[in-house]
Amino acid sequence: MVNRNSSGGAFRSDDDAPANRKLIRPNLAELGDRYPTRSFAQRKQVPPEQTNAESYYYLKQMAAKTPMVVVLNDGEKIQGWIEWYDKACLKVNRDSGPNLLVPKASIKYMYKASDAAPDDASGNR
């Protein structure tokens, strides 16, 4: 006699008794060997918080006492050389006038005085 399976469409005769079936499922340990996960050595390194390029530039200009022009946010220009710096300030020594402690937040940009255009004798750029 042939019985219809209650789940749908498979037919089974009475001679075929349900046997222990092994599920076809891969062993997870074997999968780990076959497909290794990423190791920490393969990850890209996080870029450093600071490149020290700013420090290198200041040290180079300080050692050579390079005449610099510091342009402030309001457009004022300060000419002198950098004596020292820290995280928040630059100390600019000047021949004409007192030495100044300039907060970095108020600096728009700076350049070497020798890089100024020849027709820029007034200091305006």
C-alpha positions in Angstrom: 0.0 0.0 0.0 1.2 3.4 -0.9 0.8 6.3 1.6 0.9 9.9 0.8 3.1 12.0 3.1 1.2 14.6 5.1 3.7 17.3 4.1 2.8 17.3 0.5 3.9 15.2 -2.4 6.3 12.4 -1.5 5.1 8.9 -1.7 6.4 6.1 0.4 5.5 2.4 0.4 4.9 0.5 3.6 8.1 -1.5 3.0 10.2 1.6 3.4 10.4 2.3 7.1 11.6 5.7 8.2 15.4 5.2 8.9 17.7 7.4 10.9 18.7 10.2 8.5 21.9 12.1 8.9 21.4 15.8 8.2 23.7 17.1 5.7 25.3 19.9 7.6 28.9 21.0 7.5 31.0 20.7 10.6 31.6 24.3 11.8 35.2 23.5 12.8 36.0 22.3 9.3 34.5 25.5 7.8 36.7 27.6 10.1 39.8 25.8 8.6 38.5 26.2 5.1 37.5 29.9 5.3 39.8 31.7 7.8 38.6 34.9 9.2 40.5 38.1 8.8 43.4 38.5 11.2 44.3 41.7 12.9 47.5 41.9 10.8 45.5 42.2 7.6 43.5 45.2 8.8 44.5 48.7 7.6 46.1 50.7 10.2 44.3 53.7 11.6 46.0 56.9 10.5 47.8 58.8 13.3 46.0 61.7 14.9 49.0 64.0 14.1 51.5 63.8 11.3 53.9 66.2 13.0 54.2 68.1 9.7 53.3 71.4 11.4 55.9 70.8 14.1 58.6 70.0 11.6 57.8 73.2 9.6 57.9 75.4 12.7 61.2 73.8 13.9 62.8 74.3 10.5 61.8 77.9 10.3 62.9 78.5 13.9 66.3 77.0 13.4 67.0 79.1 10.3 65.3 82.2 11.8 63.4 82.6 8.5 61.6 85.9 8.2 57.9 85.1 8.1 54.7 87.0 7.4 51.8 86.0 9.5 48.4 87.1 8.2 45.7 87.3 10.8 42.0 86.6 10.3 41.2 90.3 10.2 43.8 90.8 7.4 46.6 92.4 9.6 50.1 91.2 8.7 52.8 90.6 11.2 56.4 90.3 10.0 59.1 88.6 12.0 60.6 85.2 12.8 59.2 82.4 14.9 61.0 82.1 18.3 58.9 79.3 19.7 55.5 77.6 19.4 53.2 75.4 21.4 49.8 73.7 20.8 47.9 77.0 20.8 50.3 79.9 20.1 53.3 81.2 18.2 55.8 83.7 19.5 56.9 86.0 16.7 60.0 88.2 17.3 60.1 91.5 15.3 62.7 94.1 14.6 60.1 96.8 14.4 58.0 96.6 17.4 57.5 94.3 20.4 57.5 90.6 20.2 54.1 89.0 19.9 52.4 85.9 21.2 49.9 85.1 18.5 47.1 82.5 19.1 47.0 79.9 16.3 43.2 80.3 16.1 43.6 83.9 14.9 46.1 83.0 12.1 44.6 82.9 8.6 47.8 81.8 6.9 51.6 82.5 6.9 54.3 82.5 4.3 58.0 83.2 4.1 58.8 86.9 3.6 61.2 86.0 0.7 58.2 84.4 -1.1 56.4 87.8 -1.3 56.0 89.2 -4.8 58.7 91.9 -5.8 56.0 94.5 -6.4 54.6 93.8 -2.9 57.0 96.1 -1.1 54.2 97.5 1.1 53.5 94.1 2.6 50.0 93.7 1.1 49.4 90.5 -0.6 
